[in-house]
Amino acid sequence: MSLLAQQGDRMSSTELQDTVKKALNALYHRPDDAIRSQADRWLQDFQRTLDAWQVADDLLHDPNSNLETLIFCSQTLRSKVQRDFEELPSEAFRPLRDSLHALLKKLHKGPPKVRTQISIAVAALAVHVSAEDWGGGGIVNWIRDELNSHPECIPSFLELLSVLPEEVFNYKIAARAERRRQFEKELISSIEVALNILTACLSFNELKEQVLEAFSSWLRLRHGIPASMLASHPLVLTALSSLESEVLSEAATNVISELIHYTAAGSSGNLSAQLPLIQVLVPQVMSLKRQLNDSSKDEEDVKAIARLFADMGDSYMELIANGSDESMLIVRALLDVASHPEYDIASMTFNFWHNLQVNLTERDSYLSYGSETSIEAERNRRLQIFRPSYESLVSLVSFRVEYTQDYQDLSREDLKDFKQTRYAVADVLSDTASVLGGETTLKILYTKLGQAVGNCRNDESCEWRPVEAALYCIRAVSNYVSVVEAEIMPQVMALLSKLPHQPQLLQTVCLTIGAYSKWLDAAPNGIVVLPSVIEILMHGMSTSEDSAAAAALAFRNICDDCRKKLCGSLDGLFHIYHRAVCGEGGYKVSPEDSLNLVEALSKVITELPLDHAKSALEALCLPVVTPLQEVINQGSGTLQQILARELTIHIDRLGNIFRYVNHPEAVADAIQRLWPIFKAIFDNRPWDMRTMEALCRACKYALRTSGRFMGITIGAMLEEIQGLYQLHHQPCFLYLSSEVIKIFGSDPSCASYLKSLIEALFSHTTHLLMKIQDFTARPDIADDCFLLASRCIRYCPHIFVPSDVFPSLVDCSMIGITVQHREACNSILTFLSDIFDLSSSSWGAELPSIRDTVVLPRGASLIRILIASLTGALPSSRLETVTYALLALTRTYGSKALEWAKESVSLIPLTAVTQVERSRFFQALSEAAAGADINALIVPVEELSDVCRRNRTVQEIVQGALRPLELNLTPVS
C-alpha cells in the first residue's frame, strides 16, 4: 500500500527499512549497552515519525523480515493506528484497512504475537472510523463476510472478533468521546451477529477455546442480550458443559464468571429480570463444590472454581443477604472456600464476608421495611441466620496469622506477604465482630488462646506461635469489645504476665495491652492491673527493637486513656521515660519510638493542675534540653559541625512536648525559657534544612498550644525567621509564619507587625520565583509561599489584599500554575480560588473591589492559563482542582469570564477541538457559573481534556495555541 506521498527531502523508504533492521539487530544482538541504548532511542523516535506508517507496513509485507522485525513493526503500526490515525489523509483509510486485512490473512498461521498486534490495530481503526464509513454494515458484518470468504483464516478473524469489544475501554486510542460512545453503540447493535459467528465456529473442536474467549470479551459490554435468550444459548451451554474439561475449563470458567457479572450489572436489568440465567448458572457452579477439596485437582483449577463461588457471592449479595435456604447453600460453599488450606484460595472470599457484613449491619439495607420496628426485626432476623456462618469463619481464618516454624528464614518479600495476610485476617475478624458483637467474637478467640496456653508454660519447650496468633486476633477485635466487658478481658490481662518473653510473642502482648487501654481505664480494678501491665511494657522495651516499638506505642495509649489514674504515679513514669530517652538501663527504644513516650508523659501532665504541670513540664524537658545545651556550650564551631540528626532527635521531642501538653500558659513559659537555645540553633545552622524544619515544627506546635500566651516570645521568633529567610530561603520559615497568621491574623494590635512580615516574605519570594523553571527548581518554596498566602486571605485579608505585594503575588501565581509538582501546583490553584471566592464580609466591603482592580486586567490571561492546564499543561489528575479555580473565577466575573473563556478556546484550531466540543464545554461552564452543581461541569471538562490530549501532536498544537507561559498573550480575533 502507499499511505503517504513520498517527499524529496526524506530518506527513501528502502533506506529507512535498512536502518530499522540495523537498529533492531543492534538492540537485540550487540553486547555494548551504550549501542543498545542508542538503538532503542532511535527506534522510539522513529515510531513517532510520519514515515513509520509506510516503513512498518512494507516490512510486515516483506517475506524476508525476521521475527524481531515483524514484532517491532506490528507494534509500531498498532501504536500509530491507536494514537496517530489523524496524521493520515482521509483517503488513506481504505488502503490501510486493506493492508491490515491482507496481513491478517497472511498471518493466520504466523507468529501469534504479531497477529495479535495486527488484530488490535484493525480494532483500533474501527474505533476511529464509523460503521457507515467502514462499509458493509460495520466491522462485525465485515468480519462475518470475510470468514465466509476465507474460512482458512478463521483463527485470525476470531482473534479480531475477540479484541474488538476490549477496544471500547482502551483509552490509548486517540478517539473523541462522542466517537467512542458511538463505537460502543455500534458493537452493542451487532452483538447478535457476533454471537452467531461464534456459535457457527463451535462446530470446529480445535477453535472452541478461542470461541469461548471471544464470547467472554463480548459479555464485558454488559448490554444487548436478554437473560432468557442467554439461558438457552449454545455458547452458554457449551461453557457450562466445558467447566470440567481438561482443555477448556479455563476459558469456560472465564465465560461463567463474565455471565455472573453480566447478570449483576445494572445495565442488563435488575436481578429479577436476570433470574432465568441465574437459575441456570448457580446449580452448575454449585455442582463444582466437591472439587474444592479434591487433592487430585490442579491448584489453578481449584482457584478457578473458588473464583466462581466468590463471583457469585459478590454479585448476588442482595439475594444472599435475605437469608433464604437457597442463598445459604452459596454461603456454605463460600465457607468451604474459606477453609481451603491455600491462603490465596481462601482469601478470595474475604471481600464477600466484608460486603455481607455491611449489608447486614447498615440501616440503609432495610429502608424498604418502613417503620423502625420492622427494620429492627428484619435486621435481627438476618443477623441470627448468619451468626453460625460468621462463628465458623473466626476459626477458619484465625489460624492463618500463625508464624511458621521457619519464619526467621523468610525472605523480605515473603515476610511482607505474611504481614499482608495478617492485616487481611484482622479485617475479616473486624467484619465478624460487627456481625456477632465484640464479646461473642472475643469468647471464641479466648477459647483458642486457652487451648494454646495449655501447651505453653514458662519453659524452653513452650510452643509460643499459637498463643501469639490468638492474641493477635484478640487485639484485632479490640474496637468491638465493650469497655465494661467483665468476663473474658480480666482473664486475658491476668494471663499476659504469665507468658514467656519470647520477642514476637512479647511484641504482640504489648500491642494487645495498648489496644485495650480504654478497657483498662474503665475496668473497676484497672488501678490494680496497671502496675503489672506497665511492668510487661518495660520488659518489652528491653527485649528487642520490635518489642520496644510495640511497648512504646502501648505506653502512649495507656498514658493517654488512663491519664487520670496515672497522675499519682508520675515518679515511676518519669523513671521509665528517662531510661528510654537517655538510652539507659538496656532499653532498645529507637529515637523515633521514643516520641511515643514523650507524648505519653505529656498526656498525663495535661491532667495536672497548672502549678504542678509547670514543674512536671520542666522535668519532662530536662533530659531533652540538656544535650542541646551541652552542644551549644561547646561553641559555634561544634554546633555548626555536628550532624543534623544529633540535634533533630532532641528538637522533635520538644516539639512533641509542646504539641501534647495541653497547658497553654505552661508551654508558653517553657518556650520563653528555651528561646535562647532555639535562637542559638537558628543563628548557627540556618543553612541546614533538616534542622530548621525540626525547629520550625517545634515552634509551630508551641504556637498552636500556647496561642496568645506566647506573645512575649513571638516577636523575637518572627524577627529571627524574617531576617534568616532573606538569606537562606528555607520554606519552613514560610509555614511557621503561616501558623502565626492563623493565630494572630485577626488581632488588631498585631496588624502593623504582620503587614511588615508578609510584605517582606512575599516580596522576597516573588523575586525568587520569576519564571516557571524557578518553580520547578524550588517547589517547596512555592508550596509554602502560596499556603501562607491562602492563610492570609482567610485570616487577615484586610492586611494582605490592600498590600503592595498582592498584585505581584497574583502575577507570580500565574507564572507557576503549570508547575508539575503536585503540592506546589495545588497550593497555587487553591490560592487563586480563595481570591476569586473572596466576598464582602466583616473584613470590609472594599476588599472585593480592590481584588477586582488586580484580577480584571489579568482575567483573560488567567482563564487562558487555566484552560491550557485543563487541556494538557498539567496532568489529568489535577482536573478537579483546576476546574474549581476556573469555576470560582467564572462565578465571580460572570459574562466577562465566559467571554474570556470563549476567546481562549477559540485560539485552539478546529482540527483539535470541533465547534460541537467547544459548545458543549461553554454550555456546561455557563450553567455552572449560573449556580448549577459543579459535578455537571466535570464530564464536559474531562471530555475537552481528553480530546486535547488524545495524542502528542494534538497536545502540542493545543499548548502551542494557548501558550500558558506567556502571561500577556493577546487573543487574535
N, C-alpha and C positions, 0 to 999 in steps of 0.2 A: 504494500500500500504506500501511498505518498500522502502523509498527513500535512506536510508543510512544504511550501515552495523553498527551494534552496536559495541561499543568499551568497553573493560572491565573496564576502569577507569572512565567511565561516570556513572552518576546517571541513573538508569533504567528509561525507558520511563514512566512506571506507576508512579514511584515516582515523576518524573517531572510534570506529569499531575496533580497529587495531589497538588504539590507545586503551580502550576499555579492557580488552583481553589482556594486555600487558599489565595494567593496573591490578586486575584480578589475580593474575599469576603472581605478582609481587606481594599482594595481600595474603595469599594463602600458602605461598611456597618459598618466599625469601626469608632467610633466618634473621636478617637485620631488622630490629624493632623500629628504627627510625624510618627505614624504607617502607615498612608495612604501614606505619602511621601516616606517612606522606601519601601512600596509595589510597588509604582509607579516606583521607580528607579530600583527595581529588575525586574519588568516586561519589562521595556525598555531594560535593559541589556540582558534579556533572548531573546528578539526579534532579537538580533544581533548574537545569537549563532547558530551553526550548528544544534543543537538538536531541535531548534524551528520548523524546517520543519516537522519532524515526529510528534512531540507533538501536534502542531496545527492541523495537518491533522487527527490524531487519535481522538482528542476531537471534531472536526467537524463531524466526522462519528459516534460519541458516541451518542446514542439516549437519554442518561441521562443528556447531557450537557444543562445548563440553557442558557437564552438569553445573559447574560453578557459574558459567556464563548464563545458562538458562535460568538458574535460580535468581541471580542478580537482576537479570533483565525482566523477569516476570514480576519481581518485587518492585522494580522501577516503574514498570507500566501500570501495575496495580496502584502504586502510590500516586502516579501522575493522574490517573483517572479519578481517584478519590479527591485529590487536593487541587489539581491544576487544570481541570477539564475546560475551564473558561479561557485558557490560553489558546485553545484551538478555534479556528474559524468554524462557523456553524455548519459549513458543508463538509467538515471533516468527520462528522458523527458516523455517517454510513460506512465510509472506508474503515474507520476504527472498529465499528461493530463487526464488519465483515472479516477483518483481520483477526479479531479475538475469537470470532466464530470458527474461523479456519484453524486457529491454534487449539481450540477445544477439541475439534475433530482429530487433529493431528496427534494430540497428546492423550487420546483416550486410553492408550496403553503406556503412556510416558511416565516420567517421574511424578509421583503423587504431589510432592511439594510444589512443583511448577504448575501442575494442573489446578491445584487449589488457588494459587495466586491469580491465575487467569480467570477462574470462576468468580473470585471476589471482584476482579476488575470488571467483568461483564455485569455483575450485580450492581456495582457502584455506578456503572454507566446508566443502568436502568433507573437509579435514583435521580440522576441528573435530567434524564430525558422522559418526557411524558409518554403515556401509553399511546396517545394519538401520534406523536412524532416517531415513536418506535415502529409503529405499523403492525398490521396483523392482529390488532386487538390487544397489544401489550406483550410484555416479555413472557408471561406464563403461557399464553396461547402460542407464542413463537417457539418456546421450548417444546410444547406438545407437537407442533408441526415438525420440528427438527428431529424429535425422537421417532416420529413416524417415517421420516425420510431417511434417517441414518440410524437404524436400530443397532448397528455395531458400536455406536458411540454412546449408548445408554449410560455407562458409568460417568462419563464427563458431564452429561446433561443432568443426571441425578445429583451430582455434586453441586452444580449450579443451582438446581431447584432447592437444595438444602441450605445454601448460604444466602439465598435471596431474602428470606424474612429477617435474617440476622442483620441485614444492612439497614433495616428500618431504625435500629437503635445504635447504629455506628456513626458517632458524631465526628469521626475523622473525615467523613465525606463532606466536602465544601458545598453543601446544598442549602438553599434558603429554607427557612422554617415552613413556609407555605408549600413549597415543593415536597418537602419531607412528609408533611401531613397528607398531601395528595398521593404520594407513593404508597403510604400505608393503606389508604382507602383503595387504591388500585389492587393491591395484593389481597386485601380482605374480600373484594368483589370477585377475585379469581381463585378463592380457596377451593371451591368445588372442582374447578378444572385441575388444580394442583393435586387434590386428593384422588381424583380419577386417574391421573397419570401414575401416582404412587400405587394405587390399587392394581392397575394393569401390570405394573412391574413386579407384583408379588408372585407372578407365575414363574419368575426366574429365581430358583432357590439361592443361587450364588449372590443375588442382589438384595436379599431380604434384610440383611443388616443395614445396608445403605438406605433402603426404603424406610426402615423404622427410624433411622437417624434423621432423615429428611422430614418425616411426619412429626417428630419431636420439635423440630425447628418451626414448623408451621403452627403447631399448637401454642408456641410462645406469643403469637399475635393476640391470643385470648379473645378472639372475635369470630363471628361469622358462621359457626356450626352449632345447630341446636343439639342439646344433650340427648334428646330422643333419637336423633339420627346417629350420633356417635355411639350410643349404647349398643347398636347392632352393626356398626360399620366394620367392614372386613379388616381394615387396618388396626382397629382396636382389638378385635377378636384375635388377630394374628399376634399382637403384642401380648395379650393375656395368655395365649397358649404357648408363647415362647419364653415365659418367665423362668421355666426350669430347663430351658435348652442350654446346653453347654456353650454353643456358639453364639446364640442370640440373646442370652439373658441380660447382658449389659445394655444393649440397645433397647430391649423390651422394657427393662426397668426405667430407663430414661423416658420412654413414652408414657408409662403408667404414672410416673412422677409428674410429668407435664399435664397429664389428664387430671390428676388430683388438683394441681394448682389451677387448671382451667376451670374446674367446677367451682372453685372458691373465689375466682376473680369477679369483681363487681361488674365488669363489662360484659360478662357472659350470663347475667341474670342472677337473681337471688338463689340461695341454696335450694329452696323448694323446687325451683324450675330445673335444677340440676339432678334431682333425685333419681330419674331413670338411669343416668350414667353412674351416679354414686352407688346405686344398688347393684350395678354390675361390677364395679371396681372393688368395693370393700370386701365382699366374700372371697374374691380371688386373692386379694392381698392377705386376708386373714388365713387362707389355706397355706400360706408360706410360713406361718408361725413356728411350725415344728422344725423348720430348718435352722432356726436361730441357734439352737444348741446341738446341731448335727456336727460332730467332730470331723466328719469326712468332707465337709464343705470347705471350700477355699475362703480365706478371711475376707477377700474382696467381695465374694458373692454374699457372704453374711452381712457385710457393710451395706451392700445394695438393698438387701431385704430390710435391714434396720432403717435405712433411709426412707423406704416406702411407708413404714409404720410412723416414723417421725413426721413425714409429709402429711399423712392422714391426720395425725394429732394436731398439727399446726393449722391445717386447712379447715378442719371440721370442728374447731374449738367450740363454736356456739352450740352445735348439736350435742357434742360430748358433755358440755357443762350442764346440760339438763339432767344428766344422771340416769338416762334410760338404761334398760338392761342391755340393749344392743350397743350403746356407747361404752358401757363398762367392759365389754369384750375388747374394745380397742385399748382402753386404759390398762387392762390386764396384760395385753400384748406389749404395751409400752413398758410396763414393769418388767416383763421378760427381757426386753432390750436393755433396760437399765441394769439388769442383773448380769449381763454378759461380762465375762472376766476381762475382755479387752476394753480399756477405758475409751479409746477412740470410738468404739461402737456404742457403749453405754451412754456416753456424753451427748450423743445425737438427740436424746430425749430431754435434755436439760431445758432447752428453750420451751418445750411443751409444758413442763411442770411449772415454769415461771408464768407463762401466759394463762394456764388454767388457774393458778393461784390468784392472779389479777382478776380474772373473770369471776371467780368465786367470792372474792372479798370486797371488790369495789362496788359501791352503791349504783353506779351507772348501769351495771349489768341487769339491774332489777327494776328500772324505772317503769317498764311496761306493766308492772304489777300494781301500780297506782298507790294505794294507801301505805302508810308506814308499817302498819300491822302486817299487811300482805307481803311487803318487801322483806320484813324481818323473818316472817315464817318461811318464805321461799329460800332465803339465804341460809337459814338454819337447816332446812331440809337438805339442801345441796351439800353443805359442809359435812353433815352427818354421813351422806353417801360416800363422800371421797375421803373421809378420815382414815379408813383402813388402808387405802392406797398410799396416802402420804406417810402413815406409820411404817408401812413396808419400805417406802423409799428411804427413810432415815437409815435403816440397816443396809440397804443396797448401795448407798453412796459413802457412808461414814468410813468404811474400811479403806477406801481409796486414798485417804490422806496419810496413810501409814508410811513411815520411812522404810525404804528397802534395806535389806541386810548390807548391801554394798554401796549405800548412799555416799560414803566417803570417797568412792572411786568414780562417782558420776562426773561426766564432763560438764562444762559450764552450760552448754546447751541443754543437756538432759536435766540439770538442776533447775534451769529456768522453766522447762516444761513441767517439772514436778511442782514447782511453786504455782504455776498457772492452774494445774489440776486442783491444788488445794484451794485456790481462790474460787474456782468454779464450783467445787463441792460446798464451800462456805455459802455461796449464793443459793444453791439448791436447799441447803438447810434453813436459810432465811425464808425461802418460799414455804418450806414445810412448817416452820414456826408460825408463819402468817395464817396458815390454814388450821393447824392443830392447836395453836397457842403455845407460848414460850414454855409454860410449865410442863405441858404434856411432852413436848419435844425434849425438854431437859431430863425428864424421868427416863425416857428411852435411852438417852445418851449416858445418863448416870449408871444405868444398869450395865452398859458396856464398860464404863470406867471401873465399876466394881469388879467385873469379871477380869479385867486386865490387871487391876491392882492385886487381885488374888494370886497372880503369877509373878508378882514383883515385890520383893522385900528389899530391905536395905542391905543388900549384899552384892557381890560382884556378878552373880549369875542372873541378876534382875533383867527381865525382858521389858525394857522401857518403851519400846516402839508402840505397842497397842495403847499404853497409858497416855503417851504423848498424843496419839491420834484422837483418843476420846476427849482429852482436854481441849485439843484444837477445835473439835466440833462443839464442845460446850461453850467455848469462847465465841464461836461463830454466831450463836443464837442469843448472845447476851442482851442485845437491844430488845428482845421479845420477852424476856423474863422480868416479871414484876419485881420492883424493889422491895416489896413486902413478902416475897416468896420465903416460906419459913420451914419447908420440909427438906428440900434437896440441897440448897445452897449452903446451909450451915455444915452439912456433911462434907460437901466439896471443899470448903475452906479448911475444915479440920484435917482433911486428908492431905492437903498440899504440903504442909510442914513435915509430913512423914515420908515424902517421896525422895529418892536419891537425887543428888545434884549432878546428874548427867547433863552435859551442856545443852543439847537440843531440848531435852525434857524441861530443864530449868528455864530455858528461854520461853517455852510455851506456858509454863506455870506463871512466870512473871506477867506475860501478856494477858493471861486469864485473870489474874488479880486486877490488872489495870482495866480490863473490860468490865469488871463487876464493881468498880469503885463506887458507883451510885448505890448499889445494893449494900455495900459496906457502910456507907453513910447512914442508910435508913435502918440497918439491922439493929434490933434492940441491944444486942451485945457487941455492936461494932467497936465501941471503945475498948473492949477487952480483946477483940480479934486483931485490931490494928497493929499492936507491937509484934506479934508473930508474923504477920503479913510483911511488915517492913523489914523484919529480920531476913525473910526469904529474899526480898529485893536486894538486900545488902550482899547476900551470897551471890545473887545474880550479877551484881556489879563487879565481883571479884573472880568470876569463873571463866568467862570468855568474852570476846568483844561483842558477839551477837547477844549473849545473855545480858551483858551490861547495857546494851542499847535497849533491850526489852525492859529491863529493870528501871532504867531512867525514864522511859515512857510511862511505865506503870506508876512510878513515883510521882510523876507530874499529875496523872489522873487522880491518884489518891489524895494528893495535897489540894487539888482543885475541888474535888467533890466532898472531901471530908475536912475542909479547912477549919470549920468551927471546932471540930473535935480535936484538931491538932494544934490549936493556938497555945495550949498549955504545954506542948512538947517541943517548943522551938529549940531548946538547947540540943536535944537529940537530933533534930532535923539539921541544925547547923553543923553538927559533928559530921553527918553524912555528906553534907554539901561541901564542907572544907576538904574532906578526903578526896572527893571526886574532882573538885575544881583545881586543887593543888597537886593532884596526882599522887597522893599519899596512900599508904595502907593497902597497896596492891589492887586498887580499883582499876578496872580496864575500860573506863568510860571515855569515849573519844571526845575531843573538843566540841564537835557538833552535837553529840548527845548530851554533853554537859549543859547545854542550853535548856534541856528539859528540866534539869534540877534547878537551874536559875528561875525558870518560870514557876516551878513548884513552890519554892520558898516565897516567891513574890506573891503568889495567890494567898498563901497563909498570912503573910504580913498585911495584905489588904484588909483582913478581918480584924486587925488590932486597932485600938484607939489611936488617934493621931500622935500623941506624945510617944507611946510605945513604938508606933510604926516608924517614927523618925529614927529612933536609936536602932531598931531592927534593920532598917534600910541601910544605915551607916555600916552595920556589921555585915550586911549582905554584900555591900560594895567593896569592903576592905580587901578580901583576897583577890579581887579583880583589879582594884586600883593600885595595889602595892607593886606588882611587877611593872606596870606602866610608869609609875613614879620613879622606880629604880632605873629604868632606861633613860628617862628624862634627866635624872640627876647625873648621869654619866656624860652629859653634854650633847651639843647639836650633832657632832660627828657620829656618835653612836646611834642617835635617833634617826639620822638620815641613812645610815648604812644597814640597819637591822632589817631582816626580811619582813615583808608586809604581814605575813601570817602570824609572826610573833606579836604583832600589835592587834590585828583584827580579831584574834581569839578573845582577847580581853574586852575590846570595844564592843563586839557583838554581845557579850554577856551583859555589859552595861546597858546596851540597847534593849535587851530583853527585860532587865530590871525596870527600866523606865516605862516599858510597854505594859507590864503586868502588875506593877504595884499601883493599885488604883487609889492613891492618896495624892491628889494634885499638889497640895502645898508641900508635902514631904519631898516629892520628886523635884519640885521647883527649887527647894533648898539644896537638894543633892546636886543638881546640875549647876547651881550657882557656886557651890563649894568646889566642884570638879572642873569648872570652866578653865582655870589656869592650865590644867593638864591637857584639856581639849585644844586650847589655844596653842600650846607648845607643839602639839602634833600638827595642827593646821599650818603653823608657821614654818615647820621644818620639812613637811612632806606634801606640799600642795600639788606636786607633780605626780604623786602616787595614786592612781585612780582607785585601786582596791582599798587602800586605807581611807581615802577621802569618802568613798561610798559607805564604808562601815561607820565612819564618824558622822556623816550626814544622816544616816539611817538612825543612829542613836539619838541625835538631836531631834529628828522628826518624831520619834516615839516620846521623847521628853515633852515636846511641844503639844502633841496630841493629848497626853495625860494631864499636863500642867495648865495648858491654855493660858489664860491671862495672868495666872500666878507667876508666869515666867517673865513678866515684864522687865525685871531688873537685868536679866541676862540676855534678853532677845536683841537689844540694841547692839551689844558687843558682838553677838553672833552674826548679825546681818552685816555689820560693818566689816567683819572679817571676811565673809564669803563674797561680799560685793567687791572688795579690793582684790581678793585672790582670783575671782572669775576673770577679771580683765587680763590677768597674766597667764592663767593656766587652763581656762575654758573647760573646767570639769562639769559635766552635765548634772552631777549630783547637787551642785550648788543651786541649780535651777529648781530641782524638785524640792529641795529644802525651802527655798523661797516660796514655792507653791503651797507648802504647808503653812507658812507664815501668813500668806494671803487668805487662806481658808479661815484661819482663826482670828486674824486681826483686820481683815479687809473691810469690815463694816464698822470698825471703831473710828469715830471722827477724830479722836485725839492722835491717831496714827496716820491720818491721811497724807500729811506732808512728807513724812518719812517714807511711806510706801510708794508715793509718787516718785520720789527720788530713786528708790530701789528699782522699781520696774523700768523706769526710763533708762537707768544705767545698764541694767541687764539686757533689755531688749535692743537698745541702741548698739551695744557691743555684739549681740548675737546676729543682728541683721547685717553687720559688716563681715561676720564670719561666713554667712550663707548668701553669697552673691550670685551663685549660678547652680544649676542642678548638680554639677559634679561635687560641689561643696556639701550638698545634702547627702549624696551617695557616700562621700568620704566620712562624714560625721553624722550618721543618722541619729545617734544617741542625743547629740546636741539639739537636733531638730525636734525629736520626740519630746524632750523635756521642756524645750522652749514653748512649744505650742500647747502642751499640757498646762504650763504656767499661764499662758495667755487665756486659755479657756477658764481657768480658775479666776482670773482677773475679771472676765466677763460675768461670771456668776456671783462673785463676792465683792467686787469693787469696780463695777463698770463706770461709776461716776468719776473715778480717778483715771481709769485706763482709756476709755473711749475718747474723752476730750484731749488726751495727752498727745504730745508731738510724735511719739513713736508709733501710734496706732496706724496711720496710713502706711508707714514704711513696713510695718509688720504684715499688713494685708498684702502688700507687694511681695514681700518675702514668701508668704504662704503660696502665692500664685506661681512663683518660681519652683517651689518644692512639691506641688500637688502630685506630680508624676514620679516622685521618688519611689523606687521599687521596694524599699524597706517597709515591711507591713506596719509596724508600730508607729514609725515616723509619719507615714502616709495617713494612717488613721487619725493621728493627733492633729494633723493639718486640716483634714476634712472635718473633723469634729469642731475645731476652732472656727472654721468658716460657717458651719451650720449654726453654731452658737451666735455668731454675729448676725446671721440672717434672721434667727429666731428672737433676737433682742426686741423687746417691746416696751412701751411706756409702762412704768411701774413706780414703785416707791422711790426708785433711784432718781426719777425725774423725767418729765415728758420730752425734754430736749435731746435725750440720748439717741433715739431713732433718727432724728433729723441730722445729728452730727454724723451718725453712721452712714446715712444716705449720701452725704456730701463726699464720703470716701468711696462707697461702693458703686454709686451710679456711674461715675466716669469709667469704672473698671468692669462694669456689669457684663458688657458684651464679651470682653476677654475672659472673664471668669466662666461664663457659660460655655464658651468655646473650649476652654481647657477642660471643663468637667465633661463635656460631650466627647472630647478626644480621649479622656480617661475611660469613659464607658465603652468606647469603640476600639480599644486596643492599647492605649498608652499605659494602662495599668492592668494587672492580671484580672481575669474574670471573677476571682474570689473577692474582689473589692467592690463588686457591683452594688451591693446593698448600701454600703457607706457612701459611695459616690452618688447613688440615686437619691439618698436622703438629702445630701447637700444641695443637689440640683433642685429637688422639690422645695426645700426651705427657701432657696433663692427665688424660685418661681412664685411661691405663695406670697412672699413679701412684696415682690415687684410686679406681679400680675401680668397684664398685657404687654408691658415693656419687656419683661423677661421672656415671654413667649415669642416676641418679635426677635429678641437676641438669639433664642434657640433656633428659630426658623432660619435666620441669617447664617448661623453656624453650620447647620445641617446642609444648607444649600451650597456650601463650599465643597461638599463631597460629590464627586461625579456620579451621574445616574447609572453608570456601569457598575458602580459599587453598591449603591443603595437606590432602589427604584422609588418612583413617586408614591406608589402604594405603601411601601415600607416607611417612607417619611411620614405620610399622612397618618398611618396607624400610631406612630410614635407621638406626633403632635397632638392627636386626639386624646391619647391617654394622658399626656403631660397637662393638657388644658383641663381635663376632668379632675386630675389630682390637684392641680393648682386651685380649682374651684371648691375643693373640700372633699373630693372622693377619697376612698380608702387608698393608702399608699400601695397596698398589695395589688390593686388593679393596674398599677404602673409597672410592677416588676416584670410581668411576662413581655409586654412590648419592649421594655428596656433590654431584657435578655435576648429577644429576637433581633433587635438592632445591633446589639453587641455581637451576637453570633454571626450575623450576616457580614459585619465589618471585619471579623476575624477568620472568615471561612478559609482563607489561605494567606500565605505570606505576601503574595502580590497585592491582594486587595487591602490587606492591613497596611502595607507601605503606601498605597495610594491614599487611603483614608487619613493616615497620620501626616502624609505629605501635604494634604489639603488643609488639615486643621492646625498643624504646626503648634502644638501645645507649649513649646518652649519659647515662642515669640509672644511676649506679653501684649504688644501693641499692634497686632496684625489687624488691618482694616479689611473687612469683607468687601469683595468686588461684586457689584450688582450685575 
